[in-house]
Amino acid sequence: MFLLIIVYGYILVAAIMTYIILRDWKNPALFFGRNRVLAAIFAVVLFLGIITALYSTLIEPFSLRLNKVEVRSQKIIQPIKIAFVSDIQIGKYKKASWTEKIVAKIESVNPDIVIFGGDQIDNEGTFEDESLYLTPLKKLSGKYPVYYILGNHEYGIGGNVRFSPYKYTGDRSQLEIDRMKSLNISLLRNQLDCLKIKKQKICLFGIDDIWKNKPNYSQLKNWDKISPLIYITHNPDGILNYPTNLPPPALVLAGHTHGGQIWLPFIGPLGHAQTILDDKYYRGLNYFNNIPIYTSVGAGESGAPLRLFTMPEVAVISVLPQ
């Protein structure tokens, strides 16, 4: 709310200042009448600021794009297409209609696998069962293999209380787990699952949120170490925990950062998710020790329904043969 107060406060003040400049423009006895060039510059800057503020609160957060990415792997025989969505954070600002919009985007690309990367619910002080708004995902589980992991919001853990025994807004993970089970969507919680896609074996391993629990990699003993492994971690810092005695994954999928929600050219993310990795890992495809890691900017917002140059996305990741 504090951010929204600042944004809307700016819009009000800028609108008043623009009115004053235009009012005084023709009166040479007044400051803006005597300094028309300066007045014009002020008016343009204020107007652009108003447009930016309105766009970042009313348009971009409620737009949804398909972000198509290609990754190559020596272990892939046939191309596979992954629809990856993180940080829906349904409940506070967005309801079931937003989930329906996500479902429609996913169906439009007909993926081989659908993966949700944690923070499906917002859980920032509400008493309602926000998992109810995830019900439209049922349409996907009847068509594709669909998996999800948990993030810090399911556990009610905020950045300022991570690693604390006290929860920020309360653990609501079980509500989501029960809902997703009813929707026939599989949870990967320190679990390995391998499936056949286009006559090749693909393995998925998703870890629990690293702010909640230390990841347990015991199930990776069942991985044949040959089949391509997709490693799913809500927080991109989860790659730092990956066992060094195992072959690297073919791809890492992460979220959590929202791309900062506001990403400014030459500056980078304004919102910080308290990650250890550099800011470059806040969004898009990057490489960590030659391992491709894709960090989604997410599909929802935290703190305020505010985004700029980080439009909500459904990432469509094509993993291709080398």
Contacts in CASP RR format, 6 or more apart in sequence:
PFRMAT RR
TARGET T0000
AUTHOR 0000-0000-0000
METHOD contacts of the structure
MODEL  1
MFLLIIVYGYILVAAIMTYIILRDWKNPALFFGRNRVLAAIFAVVLFLGI
ITALYSTLIEPFSLRLNKVEVRSQKIIQPIKIAFVSDIQIGKYKKASWTE
KIVAKIESVNPDIVIFGGDQIDNEGTFEDESLYLTPLKKLSGKYPVYYIL
GNHEYGIGGNVRFSPYKYTGDRSQLEIDRMKSLNISLLRNQLDCLKIKKQ
KICLFGIDDIWKNKPNYSQLKNWDKISPLIYITHNPDGILNYPTNLPPPA
LVLAGHTHGGQIWLPFIGPLGHAQTILDDKYYRGLNYFNNIPIYTSVGAG
ESGAPLRLFTMPEVAVISVLPQ
1 303 0 8 1.000
1 304 0 8 1.000
2 304 0 8 1.000
3 303 0 8 1.000
3 304 0 8 1.000
3 306 0 8 1.000
4 57 0 8 1.000
4 304 0 8 1.000
4 305 0 8 1.000
4 306 0 8 1.000
7 53 0 8 1.000
7 56 0 8 1.000
7 57 0 8 1.000
7 304 0 8 1.000
7 306 0 8 1.000
8 53 0 8 1.000
8 57 0 8 1.000
10 49 0 8 1.000
10 50 0 8 1.000
10 53 0 8 1.000
11 50 0 8 1.000
11 53 0 8 1.000
11 54 0 8 1.000
14 46 0 8 1.000
14 47 0 8 1.000
14 49 0 8 1.000
14 50 0 8 1.000
14 53 0 8 1.000
15 50 0 8 1.000
17 42 0 8 1.000
17 46 0 8 1.000
18 43 0 8 1.000
18 46 0 8 1.000
18 47 0 8 1.000
18 50 0 8 1.000
20 32 0 8 1.000
21 32 0 8 1.000
21 39 0 8 1.000
21 42 0 8 1.000
21 43 0 8 1.000
21 46 0 8 1.000
22 43 0 8 1.000
24 30 0 8 1.000
24 31 0 8 1.000
24 32 0 8 1.000
24 33 0 8 1.000
24 39 0 8 1.000
25 32 0 8 1.000
25 33 0 8 1.000
25 36 0 8 1.000
25 39 0 8 1.000
26 33 0 8 1.000
27 33 0 8 1.000
28 34 0 8 1.000
32 38 0 8 1.000
32 39 0 8 1.000
32 42 0 8 1.000
33 39 0 8 1.000
52 308 0 8 1.000
55 308 0 8 1.000
56 262 0 8 1.000
56 306 0 8 1.000
56 307 0 8 1.000
56 308 0 8 1.000
57 304 0 8 1.000
57 305 0 8 1.000
57 306 0 8 1.000
60 307 0 8 1.000
60 308 0 8 1.000
60 310 0 8 1.000
60 311 0 8 1.000
60 312 0 8 1.000
61 93 0 8 1.000
61 300 0 8 1.000
61 301 0 8 1.000
61 305 0 8 1.000
61 306 0 8 1.000
61 307 0 8 1.000
61 312 0 8 1.000
62 305 0 8 1.000
63 311 0 8 1.000
63 312 0 8 1.000
64 101 0 8 1.000
64 102 0 8 1.000
64 105 0 8 1.000
64 299 0 8 1.000
64 311 0 8 1.000
64 312 0 8 1.000
64 313 0 8 1.000
64 314 0 8 1.000
65 311 0 8 1.000
65 312 0 8 1.000
65 313 0 8 1.000
65 314 0 8 1.000
66 105 0 8 1.000
66 108 0 8 1.000
66 109 0 8 1.000
66 313 0 8 1.000
66 314 0 8 1.000
66 316 0 8 1.000
67 284 0 8 1.000
67 296 0 8 1.000
67 313 0 8 1.000
67 314 0 8 1.000
67 315 0 8 1.000
67 316 0 8 1.000
68 316 0 8 1.000
68 318 0 8 1.000
69 284 0 8 1.000
69 285 0 8 1.000
69 294 0 8 1.000
69 315 0 8 1.000
69 316 0 8 1.000
69 317 0 8 1.000
69 318 0 8 1.000
70 317 0 8 1.000
70 318 0 8 1.000
70 320 0 8 1.000
71 250 0 8 1.000
71 251 0 8 1.000
71 285 0 8 1.000
71 292 0 8 1.000
71 294 0 8 1.000
71 317 0 8 1.000
71 318 0 8 1.000
71 319 0 8 1.000
71 320 0 8 1.000
72 319 0 8 1.000
72 320 0 8 1.000
72 321 0 8 1.000
72 322 0 8 1.000
73 228 0 8 1.000
73 250 0 8 1.000
73 251 0 8 1.000
73 292 0 8 1.000
73 319 0 8 1.000
73 320 0 8 1.000
73 321 0 8 1.000
73 322 0 8 1.000
74 321 0 8 1.000
74 322 0 8 1.000
75 226 0 8 1.000
75 227 0 8 1.000
75 228 0 8 1.000
75 250 0 8 1.000
76 200 0 8 1.000
76 228 0 8 1.000
76 250 0 8 1.000
76 319 0 8 1.000
76 320 0 8 1.000
76 321 0 8 1.000
76 322 0 8 1.000
77 198 0 8 1.000
77 199 0 8 1.000
77 200 0 8 1.000
77 321 0 8 1.000
78 197 0 8 1.000
78 198 0 8 1.000
78 199 0 8 1.000
78 200 0 8 1.000
78 321 0 8 1.000
79 198 0 8 1.000
79 318 0 8 1.000
79 319 0 8 1.000
79 320 0 8 1.000
79 321 0 8 1.000
80 112 0 8 1.000
80 113 0 8 1.000
80 197 0 8 1.000
80 198 0 8 1.000
80 200 0 8 1.000
80 202 0 8 1.000
80 318 0 8 1.000
80 319 0 8 1.000
81 109 0 8 1.000
81 110 0 8 1.000
81 111 0 8 1.000
81 112 0 8 1.000
81 113 0 8 1.000
81 316 0 8 1.000
81 317 0 8 1.000
81 318 0 8 1.000
81 319 0 8 1.000
82 111 0 8 1.000
82 112 0 8 1.000
82 113 0 8 1.000
82 114 0 8 1.000
82 115 0 8 1.000
82 230 0 8 1.000
82 253 0 8 1.000
82 315 0 8 1.000
82 316 0 8 1.000
82 317 0 8 1.000
82 318 0 8 1.000
82 319 0 8 1.000
83 106 0 8 1.000
83 109 0 8 1.000
83 111 0 8 1.000
83 113 0 8 1.000
83 114 0 8 1.000
83 115 0 8 1.000
83 144 0 8 1.000
83 314 0 8 1.000
83 315 0 8 1.000
83 316 0 8 1.000
84 115 0 8 1.000
84 116 0 8 1.000
84 117 0 8 1.000
84 253 0 8 1.000
84 294 0 8 1.000
84 296 0 8 1.000
84 314 0 8 1.000
84 315 0 8 1.000
84 316 0 8 1.000
84 317 0 8 1.000
85 102 0 8 1.000
85 106 0 8 1.000
85 114 0 8 1.000
85 115 0 8 1.000
85 116 0 8 1.000
85 117 0 8 1.000
85 296 0 8 1.000
85 298 0 8 1.000
85 299 0 8 1.000
85 313 0 8 1.000
85 314 0 8 1.000
85 315 0 8 1.000
86 116 0 8 1.000
86 117 0 8 1.000
86 118 0 8 1.000
86 119 0 8 1.000
86 234 0 8 1.000
86 253 0 8 1.000
86 254 0 8 1.000
86 255 0 8 1.000
86 256 0 8 1.000
86 296 0 8 1.000
86 298 0 8 1.000
86 299 0 8 1.000
87 117 0 8 1.000
87 118 0 8 1.000
87 119 0 8 1.000
87 255 0 8 1.000
87 256 0 8 1.000
87 258 0 8 1.000
87 296 0 8 1.000
87 298 0 8 1.000
87 299 0 8 1.000
87 300 0 8 1.000
87 302 0 8 1.000
88 94 0 8 1.000
88 98 0 8 1.000
88 99 0 8 1.000
88 102 0 8 1.000
88 116 0 8 1.000
88 119 0 8 1.000
88 120 0 8 1.000
88 121 0 8 1.000
88 134 0 8 1.000
88 298 0 8 1.000
88 299 0 8 1.000
88 300 0 8 1.000
89 119 0 8 1.000
89 120 0 8 1.000
89 121 0 8 1.000
89 122 0 8 1.000
89 153 0 8 1.000
89 299 0 8 1.000
89 300 0 8 1.000
89 301 0 8 1.000
89 302 0 8 1.000
90 96 0 8 1.000
90 98 0 8 1.000
90 99 0 8 1.000
90 120 0 8 1.000
90 121 0 8 1.000
90 122 0 8 1.000
90 130 0 8 1.000
90 133 0 8 1.000
90 134 0 8 1.000
90 300 0 8 1.000
91 121 0 8 1.000
91 122 0 8 1.000
91 126 0 8 1.000
91 128 0 8 1.000
91 130 0 8 1.000
91 133 0 8 1.000
92 122 0 8 1.000
92 124 0 8 1.000
92 126 0 8 1.000
92 130 0 8 1.000
93 122 0 8 1.000
93 300 0 8 1.000
93 301 0 8 1.000
93 305 0 8 1.000
94 133 0 8 1.000
94 300 0 8 1.000
95 133 0 8 1.000
96 132 0 8 1.000
96 133 0 8 1.000
96 135 0 8 1.000
96 136 0 8 1.000
98 133 0 8 1.000
98 299 0 8 1.000
98 300 0 8 1.000
99 133 0 8 1.000
99 134 0 8 1.000
99 135 0 8 1.000
99 136 0 8 1.000
99 137 0 8 1.000
100 136 0 8 1.000
102 136 0 8 1.000
102 299 0 8 1.000
102 314 0 8 1.000
103 136 0 8 1.000
103 137 0 8 1.000
103 139 0 8 1.000
103 140 0 8 1.000
105 314 0 8 1.000
106 114 0 8 1.000
106 140 0 8 1.000
106 144 0 8 1.000
106 314 0 8 1.000
107 139 0 8 1.000
107 140 0 8 1.000
107 143 0 8 1.000
109 314 0 8 1.000
109 316 0 8 1.000
111 144 0 8 1.000
111 316 0 8 1.000
112 144 0 8 1.000
112 145 0 8 1.000
112 197 0 8 1.000
112 198 0 8 1.000
113 144 0 8 1.000
113 145 0 8 1.000
113 146 0 8 1.000
113 147 0 8 1.000
113 195 0 8 1.000
113 197 0 8 1.000
113 202 0 8 1.000
113 204 0 8 1.000
114 140 0 8 1.000
114 144 0 8 1.000
114 145 0 8 1.000
114 146 0 8 1.000
114 147 0 8 1.000
115 146 0 8 1.000
115 147 0 8 1.000
115 148 0 8 1.000
115 204 0 8 1.000
115 230 0 8 1.000
115 232 0 8 1.000
115 253 0 8 1.000
116 137 0 8 1.000
116 146 0 8 1.000
116 147 0 8 1.000
116 148 0 8 1.000
116 149 0 8 1.000
116 185 0 8 1.000
117 148 0 8 1.000
117 149 0 8 1.000
117 151 0 8 1.000
117 232 0 8 1.000
117 234 0 8 1.000
117 253 0 8 1.000
117 254 0 8 1.000
117 255 0 8 1.000
117 296 0 8 1.000
118 148 0 8 1.000
118 149 0 8 1.000
118 150 0 8 1.000
118 151 0 8 1.000
118 153 0 8 1.000
118 154 0 8 1.000
118 209 0 8 1.000
118 234 0 8 1.000
118 255 0 8 1.000
118 256 0 8 1.000
119 151 0 8 1.000
119 152 0 8 1.000
119 153 0 8 1.000
119 154 0 8 1.000
119 234 0 8 1.000
119 255 0 8 1.000
119 256 0 8 1.000
119 302 0 8 1.000
120 131 0 8 1.000
120 134 0 8 1.000
120 148 0 8 1.000
120 154 0 8 1.000
120 176 0 8 1.000
120 180 0 8 1.000
121 130 0 8 1.000
121 131 0 8 1.000
121 134 0 8 1.000
121 153 0 8 1.000
121 154 0 8 1.000
121 172 0 8 1.000
121 175 0 8 1.000
121 176 0 8 1.000
122 130 0 8 1.000
122 153 0 8 1.000
122 302 0 8 1.000
123 130 0 8 1.000
123 153 0 8 1.000
123 154 0 8 1.000
123 156 0 8 1.000
123 169 0 8 1.000
123 170 0 8 1.000
123 172 0 8 1.000
124 153 0 8 1.000
124 169 0 8 1.000
124 302 0 8 1.000
124 303 0 8 1.000
125 169 0 8 1.000
129 175 0 8 1.000
129 179 0 8 1.000
130 172 0 8 1.000
130 175 0 8 1.000
131 172 0 8 1.000
131 175 0 8 1.000
131 176 0 8 1.000
131 178 0 8 1.000
131 179 0 8 1.000
131 180 0 8 1.000
132 179 0 8 1.000
134 176 0 8 1.000
134 179 0 8 1.000
134 180 0 8 1.000
134 183 0 8 1.000
135 179 0 8 1.000
135 183 0 8 1.000
137 146 0 8 1.000
137 180 0 8 1.000
137 183 0 8 1.000
137 185 0 8 1.000
138 183 0 8 1.000
138 184 0 8 1.000
140 146 0 8 1.000
140 185 0 8 1.000
141 183 0 8 1.000
141 184 0 8 1.000
141 185 0 8 1.000
142 184 0 8 1.000
145 186 0 8 1.000
145 195 0 8 1.000
145 197 0 8 1.000
146 184 0 8 1.000
146 185 0 8 1.000
146 186 0 8 1.000
147 185 0 8 1.000
147 186 0 8 1.000
147 187 0 8 1.000
147 188 0 8 1.000
147 193 0 8 1.000
147 204 0 8 1.000
147 206 0 8 1.000
147 232 0 8 1.000
148 180 0 8 1.000
148 185 0 8 1.000
148 186 0 8 1.000
148 187 0 8 1.000
148 188 0 8 1.000
149 187 0 8 1.000
149 188 0 8 1.000
149 189 0 8 1.000
149 206 0 8 1.000
149 207 0 8 1.000
149 208 0 8 1.000
149 209 0 8 1.000
149 232 0 8 1.000
149 233 0 8 1.000
149 234 0 8 1.000
150 173 0 8 1.000
150 176 0 8 1.000
150 177 0 8 1.000
150 187 0 8 1.000
150 189 0 8 1.000
150 208 0 8 1.000
150 209 0 8 1.000
150 212 0 8 1.000
150 234 0 8 1.000
151 209 0 8 1.000
151 211 0 8 1.000
151 212 0 8 1.000
151 234 0 8 1.000
151 235 0 8 1.000
151 256 0 8 1.000
152 158 0 8 1.000
152 159 0 8 1.000
152 162 0 8 1.000
152 209 0 8 1.000
152 211 0 8 1.000
152 212 0 8 1.000
152 234 0 8 1.000
152 235 0 8 1.000
152 256 0 8 1.000
153 302 0 8 1.000
154 171 0 8 1.000
154 172 0 8 1.000
154 173 0 8 1.000
154 176 0 8 1.000
154 209 0 8 1.000
155 167 0 8 1.000
155 170 0 8 1.000
155 171 0 8 1.000
155 172 0 8 1.000
155 173 0 8 1.000
155 209 0 8 1.000
155 211 0 8 1.000
155 212 0 8 1.000
156 167 0 8 1.000
156 168 0 8 1.000
156 169 0 8 1.000
156 170 0 8 1.000
156 171 0 8 1.000
156 172 0 8 1.000
157 164 0 8 1.000
157 167 0 8 1.000
157 168 0 8 1.000
157 209 0 8 1.000
157 211 0 8 1.000
157 212 0 8 1.000
158 168 0 8 1.000
158 169 0 8 1.000
158 211 0 8 1.000
159 168 0 8 1.000
159 211 0 8 1.000
159 273 0 8 1.000
159 274 0 8 1.000
160 168 0 8 1.000
161 167 0 8 1.000
161 168 0 8 1.000
162 211 0 8 1.000
162 274 0 8 1.000
163 211 0 8 1.000
177 187 0 8 1.000
180 187 0 8 1.000
181 187 0 8 1.000
186 193 0 8 1.000
188 204 0 8 1.000
188 205 0 8 1.000
188 206 0 8 1.000
188 207 0 8 1.000
188 232 0 8 1.000
189 206 0 8 1.000
189 207 0 8 1.000
189 208 0 8 1.000
190 206 0 8 1.000
190 207 0 8 1.000
190 208 0 8 1.000
190 215 0 8 1.000
190 216 0 8 1.000
190 217 0 8 1.000
190 218 0 8 1.000
190 219 0 8 1.000
191 205 0 8 1.000
191 206 0 8 1.000
191 219 0 8 1.000
192 203 0 8 1.000
192 204 0 8 1.000
192 205 0 8 1.000
192 219 0 8 1.000
192 220 0 8 1.000
192 222 0 8 1.000
192 223 0 8 1.000
193 203 0 8 1.000
193 204 0 8 1.000
193 205 0 8 1.000
194 201 0 8 1.000
194 202 0 8 1.000
194 203 0 8 1.000
194 204 0 8 1.000
194 223 0 8 1.000
194 227 0 8 1.000
195 201 0 8 1.000
195 202 0 8 1.000
195 204 0 8 1.000
196 202 0 8 1.000
200 227 0 8 1.000
200 228 0 8 1.000
201 224 0 8 1.000
201 227 0 8 1.000
202 227 0 8 1.000
202 228 0 8 1.000
202 230 0 8 1.000
203 223 0 8 1.000
203 224 0 8 1.000
203 227 0 8 1.000
203 228 0 8 1.000
203 229 0 8 1.000
203 230 0 8 1.000
204 229 0 8 1.000
204 230 0 8 1.000
204 232 0 8 1.000
205 219 0 8 1.000
205 220 0 8 1.000
205 223 0 8 1.000
205 229 0 8 1.000
205 230 0 8 1.000
205 231 0 8 1.000
205 232 0 8 1.000
205 249 0 8 1.000
206 231 0 8 1.000
206 232 0 8 1.000
206 233 0 8 1.000
207 215 0 8 1.000
207 216 0 8 1.000
207 217 0 8 1.000
207 231 0 8 1.000
207 232 0 8 1.000
207 233 0 8 1.000
207 238 0 8 1.000
207 241 0 8 1.000
208 215 0 8 1.000
208 216 0 8 1.000
209 234 0 8 1.000
209 235 0 8 1.000
210 233 0 8 1.000
210 234 0 8 1.000
210 235 0 8 1.000
210 237 0 8 1.000
210 238 0 8 1.000
210 241 0 8 1.000
211 235 0 8 1.000
214 241 0 8 1.000
215 233 0 8 1.000
215 238 0 8 1.000
215 241 0 8 1.000
217 242 0 8 1.000
217 243 0 8 1.000
217 246 0 8 1.000
220 243 0 8 1.000
220 246 0 8 1.000
223 229 0 8 1.000
223 246 0 8 1.000
225 246 0 8 1.000
225 247 0 8 1.000
228 249 0 8 1.000
228 250 0 8 1.000
228 251 0 8 1.000
228 319 0 8 1.000
229 247 0 8 1.000
229 249 0 8 1.000
229 250 0 8 1.000
230 249 0 8 1.000
230 250 0 8 1.000
230 251 0 8 1.000
230 252 0 8 1.000
230 253 0 8 1.000
231 239 0 8 1.000
231 242 0 8 1.000
231 249 0 8 1.000
231 251 0 8 1.000
231 252 0 8 1.000
231 253 0 8 1.000
232 252 0 8 1.000
232 253 0 8 1.000
232 254 0 8 1.000
233 239 0 8 1.000
233 252 0 8 1.000
233 253 0 8 1.000
233 254 0 8 1.000
234 254 0 8 1.000
234 255 0 8 1.000
234 256 0 8 1.000
235 254 0 8 1.000
235 255 0 8 1.000
235 256 0 8 1.000
235 273 0 8 1.000
235 275 0 8 1.000
236 252 0 8 1.000
236 254 0 8 1.000
236 255 0 8 1.000
236 256 0 8 1.000
236 257 0 8 1.000
236 275 0 8 1.000
236 277 0 8 1.000
236 281 0 8 1.000
236 282 0 8 1.000
236 293 0 8 1.000
236 295 0 8 1.000
237 275 0 8 1.000
237 276 0 8 1.000
237 277 0 8 1.000
238 254 0 8 1.000
239 252 0 8 1.000
239 254 0 8 1.000
239 277 0 8 1.000
239 288 0 8 1.000
239 291 0 8 1.000
239 293 0 8 1.000
240 276 0 8 1.000
240 277 0 8 1.000
242 248 0 8 1.000
242 249 0 8 1.000
248 289 0 8 1.000
248 290 0 8 1.000
248 291 0 8 1.000
249 291 0 8 1.000
250 292 0 8 1.000
250 319 0 8 1.000
251 292 0 8 1.000
251 293 0 8 1.000
251 294 0 8 1.000
251 317 0 8 1.000
251 319 0 8 1.000
252 288 0 8 1.000
252 291 0 8 1.000
252 292 0 8 1.000
252 293 0 8 1.000
252 294 0 8 1.000
253 293 0 8 1.000
253 294 0 8 1.000
253 296 0 8 1.000
253 317 0 8 1.000
254 281 0 8 1.000
254 293 0 8 1.000
254 294 0 8 1.000
254 295 0 8 1.000
254 296 0 8 1.000
255 295 0 8 1.000
255 296 0 8 1.000
255 298 0 8 1.000
256 273 0 8 1.000
256 275 0 8 1.000
256 295 0 8 1.000
257 269 0 8 1.000
257 273 0 8 1.000
257 275 0 8 1.000
257 281 0 8 1.000
257 282 0 8 1.000
257 283 0 8 1.000
257 295 0 8 1.000
257 297 0 8 1.000
258 271 0 8 1.000
258 273 0 8 1.000
258 297 0 8 1.000
258 298 0 8 1.000
258 300 0 8 1.000
258 301 0 8 1.000
258 302 0 8 1.000
258 307 0 8 1.000
258 310 0 8 1.000
259 269 0 8 1.000
259 271 0 8 1.000
259 282 0 8 1.000
259 283 0 8 1.000
259 295 0 8 1.000
259 297 0 8 1.000
259 298 0 8 1.000
259 310 0 8 1.000
260 268 0 8 1.000
260 269 0 8 1.000
260 270 0 8 1.000
260 271 0 8 1.000
260 272 0 8 1.000
260 273 0 8 1.000
260 282 0 8 1.000
260 283 0 8 1.000
260 297 0 8 1.000
260 310 0 8 1.000
261 269 0 8 1.000
261 270 0 8 1.000
261 271 0 8 1.000
261 301 0 8 1.000
261 302 0 8 1.000
261 306 0 8 1.000
261 307 0 8 1.000
261 308 0 8 1.000
261 310 0 8 1.000
262 269 0 8 1.000
262 270 0 8 1.000
262 271 0 8 1.000
262 306 0 8 1.000
262 307 0 8 1.000
262 308 0 8 1.000
262 309 0 8 1.000
262 310 0 8 1.000
263 269 0 8 1.000
263 270 0 8 1.000
263 282 0 8 1.000
263 283 0 8 1.000
263 308 0 8 1.000
263 309 0 8 1.000
263 310 0 8 1.000
264 270 0 8 1.000
264 308 0 8 1.000
264 309 0 8 1.000
265 309 0 8 1.000
268 279 0 8 1.000
268 282 0 8 1.000
269 279 0 8 1.000
269 282 0 8 1.000
269 283 0 8 1.000
273 282 0 8 1.000
275 281 0 8 1.000
275 282 0 8 1.000
277 288 0 8 1.000
280 286 0 8 1.000
281 288 0 8 1.000
281 293 0 8 1.000
281 295 0 8 1.000
282 295 0 8 1.000
282 297 0 8 1.000
283 295 0 8 1.000
283 296 0 8 1.000
283 297 0 8 1.000
283 310 0 8 1.000
284 294 0 8 1.000
284 295 0 8 1.000
284 296 0 8 1.000
284 297 0 8 1.000
285 292 0 8 1.000
285 293 0 8 1.000
285 294 0 8 1.000
286 292 0 8 1.000
286 293 0 8 1.000
286 294 0 8 1.000
286 295 0 8 1.000
287 293 0 8 1.000
294 315 0 8 1.000
294 317 0 8 1.000
296 313 0 8 1.000
296 315 0 8 1.000
297 310 0 8 1.000
297 311 0 8 1.000
297 312 0 8 1.000
297 313 0 8 1.000
298 312 0 8 1.000
298 313 0 8 1.000
299 312 0 8 1.000
299 313 0 8 1.000
299 314 0 8 1.000
300 312 0 8 1.000
301 307 0 8 1.000
END
